[in-house]
Amino acid sequence: LAMAYLAWGLAQRWCPSSLQVISFPVVQLHLNRTAMRLSQKDFESAMNQVKLLKKDPGNEVKLKLYALYKQATEGPCNMPKPGVFDLINKAKWDAWNALGSLPKETARQNYVDLVSSLSSSLESSSQVEPGTDRKSTGYETLMVTSEDGITKIMLNRPTKKNALNVEMYHEIMHALKAASKDDSAITVLTGNGDYYSSGNDLTNFTDIPPGGVEEKAKNGAILLREFVGCFIDFPKPLIAMVNGPAVGISVTLLGLFDAVYASDRATFHTPFSHLGQSPEGCSSYTFPKIMSPAKATEMLVFGKKLTAGEACAQGLVTEVFPDSTFQKEVWTRLKAFAKLPPNAMRISKEIIRNREKEKLHAVNAEECSVLQGRWLSDECMNAVMNFLSRKSKL
Ligand SMILES: CCCCCCCCCCC/C=C/C(=O)SCCNC(=O)CCNC(=O)[C@H](O)C(C)(C)COP(=O)(O)OP(=O)(O)OC[C@H]1O[C@@H](n2cnc3c(N)ncnc32)[C@H](O)[C@@H]1OP(=O)(O)O
């Protein structure tokens, strides 16, 4: 059946005229209304509505609509079953035959109801940005949506400049794991509001468990290692849409993405020494490789902030777009990427990443262990205290 669906587009040329109608299918049956008498006018109007739909609803739906149309106009399927190699006609026959002895009138009503639900769902999705029609709920700090083969994970604490609190670390891991298994071809990480992310939420340092700061640092290192590990192991193309300034861990992780698109408003800042900390996100390994050891030192050791153009020149950013057209241009491009064969993309990513995976995990472990020590240092504690007591900002 899957093969028949694939061939469906090709079949449009030679299909019978009623195939116009099966161009779009059915989603929701209002069974309680099947007894209602439908006028021929309602049915014809639904057929016209189908032709006006702007978006293709997919082959599975098309087959259902085809079956209902045939049942409504010709009654139960009494055609000979097509041969196994006649994939398209067999899929159509199966769908029609599955309706059994459903009365013509009920089929017409179901057809009209389904077209109606289809029209409203497809109209609404065409009016919104990609990724806004299928929202996954249950996240406090993220907005996760999936559409057009793209899962979008949006950091959603705009009033805190999308700083990563402990909950957000957990939710990102959860969203990545879900995205790795969903039916999307690519995954995008971006930020809501004016910032991409201001990095680690410095209030993460404030709630000290009964085991004291040592326990806090130990738990922090475990969390960080697991978090970065999810990026190392993510199996599909992972793209960052850096919509504004990026700080700390939101910058270092970019070295683990497969492409990084940035608005010209974005900046890239890793002030680890200022904060008494040290690099993470595998940046101690990826940055020198991407941009040369000296340029990496300027960023990771001296905390030099790069503009989007500079980050692009150094290879950290793939391409920079004017902020005014950033969303439109990047989404257009991503939608085209998402149409590529997903398995081929996965396999190509795998072959690129596999060579590095072991090394990246080792680097991650080492960075976390070093940071665990840094978090207990006076340098780090003072820097965090200064920020939290409003004495300092970047
Ligand atoms: C042992 C602990 C373990 C914990 C868990 C481990 C997790 C792993 C950690 C991995 C290591 C990561 C390192 C990093 O990411 S280093 C980078 C850290 N980030 C910063 O230092 C940025 C601090 N923020 C600022 O300097 C400024 O806010 C900024 C320049 C980003 C924006 O300035 P602006 O003036 O435009 O805006 P505000 O300062 O008024 O910000 C608005 C509100 O947002 C709050 N905010 C912003 N960023 C952070 C942040 N990173 N942490 C906490 N809060 C942040 C800011 O306080 C404002 O809040 P209020 O409105 O309530 O005042």
The ligand as an ORCA input file, in Angstrom:
! r2SCAN-3c Opt
* xyz 0 1
  C      26.124     23.889     39.989
  C      24.973     24.331     39.213
  C      24.527     23.390     38.177
  C      23.372     23.899     37.430
  C      22.915     23.085     36.290
  C      23.973     22.797     35.315
  C      23.651     23.244     33.986
  C      24.786     23.195     33.056
  C      25.473     24.507     32.920
  C      26.252     24.571     31.690
  C      27.243     25.688     31.683
  C      26.722     26.848     30.944
  C      27.350     27.995     30.944
  C      26.772     29.202     30.334
  O      25.795     29.203     29.628
  S      27.601     30.646     30.704
  C      26.513     31.939     30.249
  C      25.573     32.302     31.355
  N      24.793     33.467     30.990
  C      25.041     34.677     31.413
  O      25.958     34.919     32.143
  C      24.090     35.765     30.949
  C      23.569     36.573     32.097
  N      22.639     37.572     31.596
  C      23.019     38.824     31.238
  O      24.166     39.183     31.289
  C      21.953     39.716     30.714
  O      20.721     39.306     31.247
  C      21.870     39.742     29.183
  C      23.101     40.435     28.616
  C      21.758     38.331     28.611
  C      20.612     40.526     28.724
  O      20.650     41.812     29.292
  P      19.376     42.783     29.128
  O      19.679     44.024     29.867
  O      18.993     42.892     27.715
  O      18.191     41.981     29.823
  P      18.018     41.661     31.376
  O      19.329     41.442     32.010
  O      17.116     42.675     31.985
  O      17.280     40.238     31.295
  C      15.872     40.082     31.380
  C      15.575     39.116     32.500
  O      16.178     37.876     32.191
  C      17.047     37.450     33.226
  N      18.146     36.700     32.661
  C      18.711     36.865     31.468
  N      19.667     35.982     31.273
  C      19.731     35.238     32.381
  C      20.557     34.145     32.775
  N      21.465     33.620     31.975
  N      20.335     33.612     33.982
  C      19.380     34.085     34.791
  N      18.581     35.132     34.469
  C      18.755     35.683     33.255
  C      17.476     38.757     33.875
  O      17.925     38.524     35.162
  C      16.198     39.529     33.804
  O      15.364     39.031     34.823
  P      14.429     40.012     35.665
  O      13.467     40.598     34.681
  O      13.782     39.148     36.678
  O      15.324     41.049     36.253
*
